[in-house]
Amino acid sequence: MPAFPTPPPNYDQQGLAAARTRMANERTFLTYVRTSLAMLGFGLALIQLHPVRAGSLGYWALGAAAFVLLVGWLRFRMRQREIEKCRLLDAG
């Protein structure tokens, strides 16, 4: 008995690798979204709880949340295009 079972004949290793790469890219983008939402909640809490003393810090947190979300979206789109370009080169 071999140490590793042989894959079935219709096993598409390249397709599965591409799917894993796409899912990893999506997970990374969702991490940016989660971080941005946490910063947004922190900023809104600061503004609501103590608008005079911590208000400016709250607005900075809102701006940072928007910046993090923008960076995450730009990186996601850039990686998505790279993945599609590699997929098209492999198919051609």
C-alpha positions in Angstrom: 0.0 0.0 0.0 1.5 3.4 -1.0 2.1 6.0 1.7 -0.1 8.5 -0.1 -3.3 7.5 -2.0 -3.2 8.4 -5.7 -5.6 11.1 -6.7 -8.6 10.2 -8.9 -8.1 10.7 -12.7 -10.2 13.9 -12.8 -8.3 15.6 -10.0 -7.5 19.1 -11.1 -4.5 20.2 -9.0 -4.0 23.5 -10.7 -7.7 24.4 -10.4 -7.7 23.6 -6.7 -4.5 25.7 -6.2 -6.1 28.6 -7.9 -9.2 28.3 -5.8 -7.1 28.2 -2.6 -5.3 31.3 -3.7 -8.5 33.2 -4.5 -10.0 32.2 -1.1 -6.8 33.4 0.7 -7.1 36.7 -1.1 -10.7 37.0 0.0 -9.8 36.1 3.6 -7.1 38.8 3.6 -9.6 41.4 2.4 -12.1 40.4 5.0 -9.3 40.9 7.6 -8.9 44.4 6.4 -12.7 44.9 6.6 -12.8 43.5 10.2 -10.0 45.8 11.3 -11.7 48.8 9.7 -15.0 48.0 11.4 -13.2 47.7 14.8 -11.5 51.1 14.3 -14.8 52.6 13.2 -16.5 51.3 16.3 -13.7 52.6 18.5 -13.9 56.0 16.9 -17.7 56.3 17.2 -17.5 55.2 20.8 -14.9 57.9 21.6 -17.0 60.5 19.9 -20.2 59.4 21.7 -18.8 58.9 25.1 -16.5 61.9 25.4 -16.9 64.4 22.5 -14.9 67.2 24.1 -11.7 65.5 25.2 -11.5 62.4 23.0 -13.5 63.7 20.0 -10.6 64.5 17.8 -9.0 61.1 18.5 -12.4 59.6 17.5 -12.4 61.4 14.2 -8.8 60.3 13.6 -9.9 56.7 14.2 -12.7 57.2 11.7 -10.3 58.5 9.1 -7.9 55.7 9.8 -10.7 53.1 9.4 -11.5 54.5 6.0 -7.9 54.5 5.0 -7.4 50.8 6.1 -10.5 49.8 4.2 -9.3 51.6 1.1 -5.8 50.0 1.3 -7.4 46.6 1.8 -9.7 47.0 -1.2 -6.9 48.2 -3.4 -4.6 45.3 -2.4 -7.5 42.9 -3.0 -8.1 44.2 -6.5 -4.4 44.2 -7.3 -4.0 40.6 -6.2 -7.2 39.5 -7.9 -5.9 40.9 -11.2 -2.6 39.1 -10.7 -4.4 35.8 -9.9 -6.6 36.1 -13.0 -3.6 37.0 -15.2 -1.7 33.9 -14.0 -4.9 31.8 -14.5 -5.2 33.1 -18.1 -1.5 32.4 -18.8 -1.8 28.9 -17.6 -4.9 28.2 -19.6 -3.4 29.6 -22.8 
